[in-house]
Amino acid sequence: MRCSNTSWGLFVSVAALWLLATAGHADSPQWTLLAYLRSAGGLAEAAEGYLQQFDNQAIGPQVQVLTQIESPDRPGQARRLVFQSGPIQGTATTCGDMDSPAALGDFLRWGREHASGEHLLLLVLAHGPWPAEESPRPGTVQLGNLAQALAQADTLPEAIFLDSCYSGTLESLDHLQGRARYLVAAPGLLYSPGLPWGRILTALARKPEMSVRDLCQLVVEQTCDFWSARPATPAGLVALDLNQAPALLQATRQLALTGLPMMNQTLADLTGARGQAPTWGPHDELVEAGTLADTLAGLTANHALAAAARRTGRAARATTLAAWSQQIGNDSRSLSGPGVFFPLRTVGWPAAYRQSEPAGFAAVWGSFVQAYLHEMTAKVALAGQDQPAC
């Protein structure tokens, strides 16, 4: 059966009884996917589409999906569904604001209590962190709230899959480092129906012995195959090793600290490097971090800055397990890693930078970007003064 909004009142609280009855079954799943699906903010169709994928694909005995889907017309209400071999089990629940750490934490506790797979995965469908947005839109799951909920969880997922726009960035790594081993996310826009989990779970059911790392690479490959049939739609995805995230964030932070005192001298090199790296976002405020660093290392004559840039480029490559894009915004250049905030003009400031620790990655990189914009504005103003009078 397919569970829809119209069947809300028909669910009964049998999930726990069913799970107790099947506990210890010889064919207990190897994989449990926790799927946290927001419907607010225009995501109802995408969320219901995931239920279709979970329902219609043949989930074998090695795969279990535990889902919470928000009611689009009843704020604070949700359904919890269990997809496994046999009938779909479901119950209604009060969830409150699904962007709150409390709601996220409650779902993680419920999922862990009922998960029977050896490997625990987390999928989040929500609006992502719009790069230059002052406040989150309806349907958002803020990564700071997700990180807070995960910090209080008894068991962490081995991989996090974010079906959210603009979530494959260094800012996301800064939030989620230490909260899982792997992260799969879109650096740019990700349109409905999002990640093809029907295909992914079918492949996983056929080869349940694959590693979590291989699964993350498989998600990128399957998404590439799915969206390549829709070449007019911008799409891209990266799989990242969060164990490597601290080294990448520290290298990028050190690059910023090295470049800050010499911003006036290296402005042209930075602008040139940025122009040669893939760029996207509503205001072209995101740039691919690894390519930016590698290109800067080849352009600058300053040995310290070049060395810092090379370290950042190496760290970005070590962090990236897989990457794919067919077009990011207006940029058709191939994507090879996560993005980072680096606008060419003053735009709204991302929440990650307003809420960061004073000496943390976001604060230091934010100061670097502000210094760049200040020098760029001053240069443009000076050039305007040099223009002959009409």
Order of alpha helices (4+ residues) and beta strands (2+ residues): alpha-beta-alpha-beta-beta-beta-alpha-beta-alpha-beta-alpha-beta-alpha-alpha-beta-alpha-alpha-beta-beta-alpha-alpha-beta-beta-alpha-alpha
